């Protein structure tokens, strides 16, 4: 990966995290931007979001996060000075839940 793409990914992660805090207010502490994967041409970027909630609360929170996508896109456009603003795709990062399940299984051995 080039330095330019890495810098853009870092900037996207910061802007998305800051904007989610503003949009989600009281639920912001339960949401984290785990990573960003930008395409080399920087036309698209996948933003991985981790949620510190389970069950129905997680589903409700994920719906709220997805509802902020247009606002996130606008905020990113205001911060980037590039020819193209990457189209953001939000994905739920289940890595934390997977790691917790593996940990639980190992403790049961």
N, CA and C atoms as an extended XYZ file, in Angstrom:
327
Properties=species:S:1:pos:R:3:atomname:S:1:resname:S:1:resid:I:1 pbc="F F F"
N         0.847       -1.176        0.000 N   UNK     1
C         0.000        0.000        0.000 CA  UNK     1
C         0.893        1.240        0.000 C   UNK     1
N         0.471        2.229       -0.750 N   UNK     2
C         1.258        3.454       -0.846 CA  UNK     2
C         1.042        4.327        0.387 C   UNK     2
N         1.975        5.229        0.589 N   UNK     3
C         1.855        6.165        1.714 CA  UNK     3
C         0.625        7.041        1.563 C   UNK     3
N         0.311        7.398        0.356 N   UNK     4
C        -0.842        8.268        0.096 CA  UNK     4
C        -2.139        7.581        0.523 C   UNK     4
N        -2.291        6.318        0.159 N   UNK     5
C        -3.493        5.572        0.533 CA  UNK     5
C        -3.553        5.406        2.049 C   UNK     5
N        -2.422        5.129        2.676 N   UNK     6
C        -2.383        4.977        4.127 CA  UNK     6
C        -2.792        6.274        4.829 C   UNK     6
N        -2.336        7.413        4.315 N   UNK     7
C        -2.710        8.696        4.904 CA  UNK     7
C        -4.207        8.971        4.749 C   UNK     7
N        -4.731        8.656        3.573 N   UNK     8
C        -6.165        8.850        3.330 CA  UNK     8
C        -6.975        7.944        4.249 C   UNK     8
N        -6.549        6.686        4.413 N   UNK     9
C        -7.257        5.770        5.313 CA  UNK     9
C        -7.268        6.292        6.744 C   UNK     9
N        -6.140        6.802        7.181 N   UNK    10
C        -6.058        7.355        8.534 CA  UNK    10
C        -6.977        8.566        8.692 C   UNK    10
N        -6.982        9.434        7.707 N   UNK    11
C        -7.844       10.616        7.756 CA  UNK    11
C        -9.319       10.219        7.747 C   UNK    11
N        -9.671        9.256        6.912 N   UNK    12
C       -11.060        8.789        6.866 CA  UNK    12
C       -11.461        8.230        8.232 C   UNK    12
N       -10.582        7.449        8.838 N   UNK    13
C       -10.882        6.861       10.142 CA  UNK    13
C       -11.120        7.952       11.183 C   UNK    13
N       -10.303        8.976       11.182 N   UNK    14
C       -10.458       10.071       12.143 CA  UNK    14
C       -11.748       10.847       11.911 C   UNK    14
N       -12.032       11.170       10.667 N   UNK    15
C       -13.233       11.948       10.340 CA  UNK    15
C       -14.493       11.155       10.672 C   UNK    15
N       -14.519        9.884       10.311 N   UNK    16
C       -15.691        9.057       10.592 CA  UNK    16
C       -15.902        8.912       12.100 C   UNK    16
N       -14.835        8.658       12.840 N   UNK    17
C       -14.955        8.514       14.293 CA  UNK    17
C       -15.489        9.801       14.925 C   UNK    17
N       -14.930       10.926       14.536 N   UNK    18
C       -15.364       12.214       15.092 CA  UNK    18
C       -16.827       12.495       14.739 C   UNK    18
N       -17.204       12.219       13.513 N   UNK    19
C       -18.564       12.486       13.057 CA  UNK    19
C       -19.559       11.550       13.738 C   UNK    19
N       -19.179       10.293       13.933 N   UNK    20
C       -20.072        9.364       14.637 CA  UNK    20
C       -20.323        9.813       16.073 C   UNK    20
N       -19.296       10.354       16.715 N   UNK    21
C       -19.477       10.877       18.078 CA  UNK    21
C       -20.518       11.988       18.082 C   UNK    21
N       -20.452       12.852       17.090 N   UNK    22
C       -21.414       13.952       17.003 CA  UNK    22
C       -22.829       13.447       16.719 C   UNK    22
N       -22.958       12.469       15.823 N   UNK    23
C       -24.275       11.979       15.431 CA  UNK    23
C       -24.916       11.077       16.482 C   UNK    23
N       -24.116       10.243       17.129 N   UNK    24
C       -24.679        9.244       18.036 CA  UNK    24
C       -24.793        9.714       19.483 C   UNK    24
N       -24.135       10.803       19.805 N   UNK    25
C       -24.170       11.414       21.131 CA  UNK    25
C       -23.998       10.386       22.254 C   UNK    25
N       -25.064       10.010       22.946 N   UNK    26
C       -24.936        9.165       24.145 CA  UNK    26
C       -24.474        7.748       23.842 C   UNK    26
N       -24.690        7.259       22.630 N   UNK    27
C       -24.260        5.913       22.262 CA  UNK    27
C       -22.870        5.883       21.631 C   UNK    27
N       -22.222        7.023       21.546 N   UNK    28
C       -20.928        7.102       20.860 CA  UNK    28
C       -19.861        6.249       21.542 C   UNK    28
N       -19.960        6.062       22.843 N   UNK    29
C       -18.954        5.285       23.564 CA  UNK    29
C       -19.008        3.803       23.216 C   UNK    29
N       -20.087        3.350       22.600 N   UNK    30
C       -20.226        1.936       22.257 CA  UNK    30
C       -19.889        1.649       20.794 C   UNK    30
N       -19.364        2.643       20.097 N   UNK    31
C       -19.027        2.489       18.672 CA  UNK    31
C       -17.556        2.846       18.470 C   UNK    31
N       -16.868        2.030       17.683 N   UNK    32
C       -15.483        2.316       17.369 CA  UNK    32
C       -15.209        2.039       15.888 C   UNK    32
N       -14.374        2.850       15.300 N   UNK    33
C       -13.962        2.639       13.910 CA  UNK    33
C       -12.668        1.825       13.977 C   UNK    33
N       -12.757        0.545       13.620 N   UNK    34
C       -11.609       -0.338       13.802 CA  UNK    34
C       -10.564       -0.199       12.703 C   UNK    34
N       -11.017       -0.027       11.463 N   UNK    35
C       -10.049        0.176       10.371 CA  UNK    35
C       -10.770        0.685        9.130 C   UNK    35
N        -9.965        1.143        8.187 N   UNK    36
C       -10.481        1.617        6.895 CA  UNK    36
C        -9.635        0.978        5.804 C   UNK    36
N       -10.307        0.454        4.800 N   UNK    37
C        -9.622       -0.115        3.636 CA  UNK    37
C       -10.023        0.700        2.413 C   UNK    37
N        -9.097        1.496        1.912 N   UNK    38
C        -9.377        2.327        0.727 CA  UNK    38
C        -8.824        1.639       -0.514 C   UNK    38
N        -9.558        1.759       -1.602 N   UNK    39
C        -9.095        1.229       -2.884 CA  UNK    39
C        -7.903        2.058       -3.356 C   UNK    39
N        -6.991        1.459       -4.108 N   UNK    40
C        -5.825        2.205       -4.595 CA  UNK    40
C        -6.188        3.449       -5.411 C   UNK    40
N        -7.316        3.406       -6.133 N   UNK    41
C        -7.728        4.585       -6.897 CA  UNK    41
C        -8.503        5.588       -6.036 C   UNK    41
N        -8.740        5.236       -4.795 N   UNK    42
C        -9.404        6.066       -3.774 CA  UNK    42
C       -10.812        6.502       -4.159 C   UNK    42
N       -11.472        5.703       -4.955 N   UNK    43
C       -12.871        6.000       -5.293 CA  UNK    43
C       -13.827        5.353       -4.297 C   UNK    43
N       -13.366        4.314       -3.598 N   UNK    44
C       -14.180        3.593       -2.626 CA  UNK    44
C       -13.353        3.315       -1.379 C   UNK    44
N       -14.040        3.268       -0.246 N   UNK    45
C       -13.379        2.909        1.003 CA  UNK    45
C       -14.374        2.148        1.875 C   UNK    45
N       -13.895        1.069        2.465 N   UNK    46
C       -14.704        0.297        3.396 CA  UNK    46
C       -14.307        0.706        4.804 C   UNK    46
N       -15.300        1.102        5.594 N   UNK    47
C       -15.072        1.517        6.973 CA  UNK    47
C       -15.616        0.414        7.872 C   UNK    47
N       -14.734       -0.178        8.672 N   UNK    48
C       -15.116       -1.263        9.575 CA  UNK    48
C       -15.469       -0.669       10.934 C   UNK    48
N       -16.694       -0.948       11.374 N   UNK    49
C       -17.229       -0.391       12.615 CA  UNK    49
C       -17.424       -1.516       13.627 C   UNK    49
N       -16.866       -1.340       14.809 N   UNK    50
C       -17.068       -2.289       15.899 CA  UNK    50
C       -18.084       -1.728       16.886 C   UNK    50
N       -18.964       -2.594       17.358 N   UNK    51
C       -19.992       -2.185       18.314 CA  UNK    51
C       -19.800       -2.938       19.625 C   UNK    51
N       -19.862       -2.201       20.716 N   UNK    52
C       -19.740       -2.811       22.034 CA  UNK    52
C       -21.133       -3.035       22.606 C   UNK    52
N       -21.922       -3.781       21.881 N   UNK    53
C       -23.283       -4.107       22.294 CA  UNK    53
C       -23.607       -5.481       21.731 C   UNK    53
N       -24.619       -6.126       22.292 N   UNK    54
C       -25.013       -7.445       21.823 CA  UNK    54
C       -26.526       -7.514       21.659 C   UNK    54
N       -26.944       -8.505       20.912 N   UNK    55
C       -28.368       -8.777       20.753 CA  UNK    55
C       -29.140       -7.658       20.081 C   UNK    55
N       -30.368       -7.414       20.558 N   UNK    56
C       -31.226       -6.399       19.942 CA  UNK    56
C       -30.637       -4.987       20.028 C   UNK    56
N       -29.899       -4.725       21.099 N   UNK    57
C       -29.284       -3.400       21.233 CA  UNK    57
C       -28.251       -3.179       20.120 C   UNK    57
N       -27.512       -4.233       19.773 N   UNK    58
C       -26.534       -4.126       18.693 CA  UNK    58
C       -27.233       -3.862       17.364 C   UNK    58
N       -28.327       -4.564       17.114 N   UNK    59
C       -29.066       -4.369       15.867 CA  UNK    59
C       -29.588       -2.942       15.747 C   UNK    59
N       -30.123       -2.422       16.842 N   UNK    60
C       -30.650       -1.054       16.847 CA  UNK    60
C       -29.522       -0.038       16.627 C   UNK    60
N       -28.398       -0.262       17.301 N   UNK    61
C       -27.258        0.644       17.166 CA  UNK    61
C       -26.687        0.595       15.749 C   UNK    61
N       -26.606       -0.594       15.160 N   UNK    62
C       -26.085       -0.720       13.796 CA  UNK    62
C       -26.993        0.012       12.809 C   UNK    62
N       -28.302       -0.061       13.039 N   UNK    63
C       -29.248        0.667       12.187 CA  UNK    63
C       -28.997        2.166       12.284 C   UNK    63
N       -28.738        2.662       13.491 N   UNK    64
C       -28.444        4.087       13.680 CA  UNK    64
C       -27.141        4.478       12.992 C   UNK    64
N       -26.136        3.608       13.089 N   UNK    65
C       -24.847        3.890       12.434 CA  UNK    65
C       -25.036        3.958       10.925 C   UNK    65
N       -25.765        3.011       10.358 N   UNK    66
C       -25.996        3.000        8.922 CA  UNK    66
C       -26.770        4.244        8.471 C   UNK    66
N       -27.637        4.752        9.332 N   UNK    67
C       -28.419        5.944        8.992 CA  UNK    67
C       -27.545        7.191        8.893 C   UNK    67
N       -26.347        7.144        9.442 N   UNK    68
C       -25.449        8.305        9.398 CA  UNK    68
C       -24.579        8.328        8.143 C   UNK    68
N       -24.728        7.345        7.270 N   UNK    69
C       -23.809        7.215        6.136 CA  UNK    69
C       -23.744        8.474        5.267 C   UNK    69
N       -24.872        9.079        4.954 N   UNK    70
C       -24.842       10.299        4.131 CA  UNK    70
C       -24.116       11.429        4.854 C   UNK    70
N       -24.366       11.570        6.139 N   UNK    71
C       -23.684       12.593        6.927 CA  UNK    71
C       -22.188       12.355        6.990 C   UNK    71
N       -21.787       11.096        7.089 N   UNK    72
C       -20.362       10.758        7.098 CA  UNK    72
C       -19.721       11.117        5.764 C   UNK    72
N       -20.431       10.851        4.692 N   UNK    73
C       -19.931       11.160        3.349 CA  UNK    73
C       -19.734       12.669        3.185 C   UNK    73
N       -20.681       13.440        3.674 N   UNK    74
C       -20.601       14.905        3.586 CA  UNK    74
C       -19.443       15.429        4.433 C   UNK    74
N       -19.316       14.909        5.656 N   UNK    75
C       -18.222       15.341        6.533 CA  UNK    75
C       -16.868       15.032        5.905 C   UNK    75
N       -16.767       13.864        5.286 N   UNK    76
C       -15.514       13.496        4.636 CA  UNK    76
C       -15.201       14.435        3.479 C   UNK    76
N       -16.212       14.798        2.714 N   UNK    77
C       -16.017       15.713        1.584 CA  UNK    77
C       -15.495       17.064        2.056 C   UNK    77
N       -15.896       17.495        3.248 N   UNK    78
C       -15.425       18.776        3.778 CA  UNK    78
C       -13.973       18.713        4.243 C   UNK    78
N       -13.495       17.512        4.582 N   UNK    79
C       -12.138       17.380        5.111 CA  UNK    79
C       -11.091       17.008        4.060 C   UNK    79
N       -11.527       16.393        2.976 N   UNK    80
C       -10.573       15.968        1.952 CA  UNK    80
C       -10.405       17.029        0.876 C   UNK    80
N        -9.183       17.192        0.438 N   UNK    81
C        -8.898       18.110       -0.656 CA  UNK    81
C        -8.346       17.315       -1.837 C   UNK    81
N        -9.065       16.263       -2.168 N   UNK    82
C        -8.648       15.413       -3.279 CA  UNK    82
C        -9.648       15.553       -4.420 C   UNK    82
N        -9.236       15.079       -5.588 N   UNK    83
C       -10.109       15.173       -6.752 CA  UNK    83
C       -11.390       14.372       -6.539 C   UNK    83
N       -11.243       13.191       -5.949 N   UNK    84
C       -12.392       12.327       -5.678 CA  UNK    84
C       -12.518       12.105       -4.178 C   UNK    84
N       -13.741       12.076       -3.705 N   UNK    85
C       -14.010       11.705       -2.319 CA  UNK    85
C       -14.461       10.255       -2.354 C   UNK    85
N       -13.767        9.383       -1.631 N   UNK    86
C       -14.134        7.975       -1.685 CA  UNK    86
C       -15.583        7.741       -1.240 C   UNK    86
N       -16.259        6.835       -1.929 N   UNK    87
C       -17.595        6.424       -1.513 CA  UNK    87
C       -17.418        5.463       -0.341 C   UNK    87
N       -18.041        5.770        0.773 N   UNK    88
C       -17.887        4.972        1.980 CA  UNK    88
C       -18.889        3.823        2.008 C   UNK    88
N       -18.396        2.661        2.368 N   UNK    89
C       -19.232        1.496        2.631 CA  UNK    89
C       -18.985        1.100        4.075 C   UNK    89
N       -20.037        1.055        4.869 N   UNK    90
C       -19.914        0.694        6.280 CA  UNK    90
C       -20.110       -0.802        6.445 C   UNK    90
N       -19.201       -1.424        7.177 N   UNK    91
C       -19.286       -2.864        7.457 CA  UNK    91
C       -19.152       -3.078        8.955 C   UNK    91
N       -19.925       -4.017        9.456 N   UNK    92
C       -19.862       -4.356       10.875 CA  UNK    92
C       -18.657       -5.252       11.122 C   UNK    92
N       -17.785       -4.839       12.019 N   UNK    93
C       -16.594       -5.610       12.363 CA  UNK    93
C       -16.941       -6.535       13.526 C   UNK    93
N       -16.967       -7.822       13.247 N   UNK    94
C       -17.314       -8.800       14.278 CA  UNK    94
C       -16.069       -9.465       14.860 C   UNK    94
N       -14.918       -8.904       14.605 N   UNK    95
C       -13.663       -9.475       15.100 CA  UNK    95
C       -13.601       -9.552       16.609 C   UNK    95
N       -14.133       -8.556       17.299 N   UNK    96
C       -14.122       -8.559       18.760 CA  UNK    96
C       -14.980       -9.673       19.325 C   UNK    96
N       -16.148       -9.873       18.757 N   UNK    97
C       -17.033      -10.949       19.211 CA  UNK    97
C       -16.404      -12.306       18.914 C   UNK    97
N       -15.755      -12.425       17.760 N   UNK    98
C       -15.089      -13.672       17.400 CA  UNK    98
C       -13.958      -13.972       18.379 C   UNK    98
N       -13.165      -12.969       18.714 N   UNK    99
C       -12.058      -13.147       19.660 CA  UNK    99
C       -12.587      -13.530       21.043 C   UNK    99
N       -13.686      -12.922       21.467 N   UNK   100
C       -14.272      -13.249       22.763 CA  UNK   100
C       -14.765      -14.697       22.787 C   UNK   100
N       -15.349      -15.141       21.684 N   UNK   101
C       -15.817      -16.537       21.596 CA  UNK   101
C       -14.649      -17.513       21.643 C   UNK   101
N       -13.565      -17.215       20.940 N   UNK   102
C       -12.370      -18.067       20.966 CA  UNK   102
C       -11.799      -18.111       22.381 C   UNK   102
N       -11.739      -16.960       23.037 N   UNK   103
C       -11.249      -16.893       24.415 CA  UNK   103
C       -12.107      -17.748       25.340 C   UNK   103
N       -13.426      -17.667       25.167 N   UNK   104
C       -14.328      -18.449       26.002 CA  UNK   104
C       -14.111      -19.946       25.770 C   UNK   104
N       -13.952      -20.337       24.518 N   UNK   105
C       -13.732      -21.744       24.196 CA  UNK   105
C       -12.409      -22.249       24.786 C   UNK   105
N       -11.371      -21.418       24.727 N   UNK   106
C       -10.086      -21.822       25.288 CA  UNK   106
C       -10.148      -21.975       26.801 C   UNK   106
N       -10.909      -21.122       27.453 N   UNK   107
C       -11.047      -21.222       28.911 CA  UNK   107
C       -11.833      -22.454       29.316 C   UNK   107
N       -12.721      -22.917       28.444 N   UNK   108
C       -13.525      -24.106       28.743 CA  UNK   108
C       -12.724      -25.402       28.602 C   UNK   108
N       -11.546      -25.348       27.974 N   UNK   109
C       -10.745      -26.565       27.787 CA  UNK   109
C       -10.166      -27.085       29.068 C   UNK   109
